[in-house]
Amino acid sequence: MKGRQTTVTILMADDDDDDCMLAREALIESRLANELHIVNDGEELMDYLYHRGQYTLESHSPRPGLILLDLNMPKKDGREALKEIKADPHLRKIPIVVLTTSKAEEDIYRSYDLGANSFIIKPVTFAALVEVMKTIGKYWFEIVELPLL
């Protein structure tokens, strides 16, 4: 594998503190050496990506190699953020995995129509979440060739 980054920043956009804590623990448990940054809504996600507000220092908001995106968030939901990210030529190459509780067929279709790279329904157990994180890590950081930042 040519020139792989050893640590890829994962940016998680989710308003549920418990889900964020479980995701962080699942990343640790799955032994992925990734830095996880968490934002709580779509507006904060866009501030992070555009280095606005509390994210003006790029050292505090490194460009993510992967975004885990919940659809149902306050202020700006995941659908709106997904549309905005994929419309921006500087951001559209960042892979986005929708990780949500929604099982609605319209959410699945709309997410892919807006440019999501994957759609995963949040598992209900911690063990299943660890397996999902392991699989995400293996696929996105070991198998797939990502564009260099």
C-alpha positions as CSV (number, residue, x, y, z in Angstrom):
1,M,0.0,0.0,0.0
2,K,1.5,3.3,-1.1
3,G,1.9,6.2,1.3
4,R,-0.9,5.4,3.7
5,Q,-1.4,7.8,6.6
6,T,-0.9,6.1,9.9
7,T,-3.6,8.1,11.7
8,V,-6.7,9.3,10.0
9,T,-8.9,11.7,11.8
10,I,-12.6,10.6,12.1
11,L,-15.1,13.4,12.6
12,M,-18.4,12.3,14.1
13,A,-21.4,14.5,13.9
14,D,-24.0,13.3,16.4
15,D,-26.1,15.1,19.1
16,D,-26.5,12.1,21.3
17,D,-23.8,12.2,24.0
18,D,-24.3,8.5,24.8
19,D,-23.8,7.5,21.2
20,C,-20.7,9.6,21.0
21,M,-19.2,8.1,24.1
22,L,-20.0,4.6,22.9
23,A,-18.5,5.3,19.5
24,R,-15.3,6.6,21.2
25,E,-15.2,3.4,23.4
26,A,-15.9,1.2,20.4
27,L,-13.0,2.8,18.5
28,I,-10.7,2.1,21.4
29,E,-12.0,-1.5,21.8
30,S,-11.6,-2.1,18.1
31,R,-8.0,-1.0,18.3
32,L,-8.2,1.6,15.6
33,A,-5.5,4.2,15.9
34,N,-7.7,7.0,14.8
35,E,-8.2,10.4,16.3
36,L,-11.9,11.0,16.9
37,H,-13.4,14.5,16.9
38,I,-17.0,15.0,17.8
39,V,-19.4,17.8,16.9
40,N,-23.0,18.0,18.1
41,D,-25.0,19.4,15.1
42,G,-24.8,20.2,11.5
43,E,-23.9,23.9,12.0
44,E,-21.0,22.8,14.3
45,L,-19.9,20.3,11.6
46,M,-19.7,23.0,9.0
47,D,-17.9,25.3,11.4
48,Y,-15.3,22.5,11.9
49,L,-14.9,21.9,8.2
50,Y,-14.6,25.6,7.3
51,H,-12.5,26.5,10.4
52,R,-15.0,29.0,11.8
53,G,-15.9,29.9,15.3
54,Q,-14.2,27.7,17.9
55,Y,-12.5,25.8,15.1
56,T,-10.4,28.6,13.6
57,L,-7.2,26.9,14.6
58,E,-6.6,24.1,12.1
59,S,-4.6,22.3,14.8
60,H,-7.9,21.9,16.7
61,S,-9.8,20.9,13.6
62,P,-7.7,18.7,11.4
63,R,-9.2,17.7,8.0
64,P,-11.1,14.5,8.6
65,G,-10.4,11.4,6.5
66,L,-13.9,10.1,7.3
67,I,-17.1,11.7,8.6
68,L,-19.6,9.6,10.6
69,L,-22.9,11.5,10.2
70,D,-26.1,11.2,12.1
71,L,-29.1,12.4,10.1
72,N,-31.3,13.7,13.0
73,M,-29.5,16.6,14.6
74,P,-30.6,20.1,15.8
75,K,-29.9,23.4,14.0
76,K,-28.8,21.8,10.7
77,D,-29.6,18.1,10.2
78,G,-27.4,15.6,8.6
79,R,-29.2,15.7,5.3
80,E,-28.6,19.4,4.9
81,A,-24.9,19.1,6.0
82,L,-24.4,16.2,3.6
83,K,-25.8,18.2,0.7
84,E,-23.6,21.2,1.6
85,I,-20.4,19.1,2.0
86,K,-20.9,17.2,-1.3
87,A,-21.6,20.5,-3.1
88,D,-18.2,21.9,-2.0
89,P,-15.3,21.0,-4.3
90,H,-12.9,21.2,-1.4
91,L,-14.9,18.9,0.9
92,R,-16.7,16.5,-1.4
93,K,-13.9,14.0,-1.5
94,I,-14.2,13.3,2.2
95,P,-16.0,10.0,2.6
96,I,-19.2,10.2,4.6
97,V,-20.7,7.3,6.4
98,V,-24.2,7.9,7.5
99,L,-24.5,6.3,11.0
100,T,-28.1,6.8,12.2
101,T,-31.0,5.1,14.0
102,S,-33.2,5.8,11.0
103,K,-34.4,2.7,9.1
104,A,-36.6,4.8,6.7
105,E,-36.2,3.8,3.1
106,E,-36.5,7.4,2.0
107,D,-33.5,8.3,4.3
108,I,-31.4,5.6,2.8
109,Y,-32.2,6.6,-0.8
110,R,-31.9,10.3,-0.1
111,S,-28.6,9.9,1.7
112,Y,-27.1,8.1,-1.4
113,D,-28.7,10.7,-3.7
114,L,-26.9,13.4,-1.7
115,G,-23.6,11.7,-2.0
116,A,-23.2,9.5,1.1
117,N,-20.6,6.8,0.7
118,S,-22.3,4.3,3.0
119,F,-25.5,4.1,5.1
120,I,-25.3,2.2,8.4
121,I,-28.1,1.8,10.9
122,K,-26.7,2.2,14.5
123,P,-26.4,-1.1,16.2
124,V,-28.3,-1.5,19.5
125,T,-25.5,-3.3,21.5
126,F,-22.0,-2.1,22.3
127,A,-20.5,-5.4,21.0
128,A,-22.3,-4.8,17.7
129,L,-21.0,-1.2,17.6
130,V,-17.4,-2.4,18.2
131,E,-17.9,-4.8,15.2
132,V,-19.2,-2.0,13.0
133,M,-16.2,0.2,14.0
134,K,-13.8,-2.6,13.2
135,T,-15.4,-3.1,9.8
136,I,-15.5,0.6,9.1
137,G,-11.8,0.8,10.1
138,K,-10.8,-2.1,8.0
139,Y,-12.7,-1.0,4.9
140,W,-11.9,2.8,5.0
141,F,-8.3,2.7,6.4
142,E,-6.9,-0.6,5.1
143,I,-8.7,-1.6,1.9
144,V,-9.8,1.6,0.3
145,E,-7.4,4.1,-1.2
146,L,-8.4,7.5,0.1
147,P,-7.2,10.7,-1.6
148,L,-4.3,12.4,0.1
149,L,-5.4,15.4,2.2
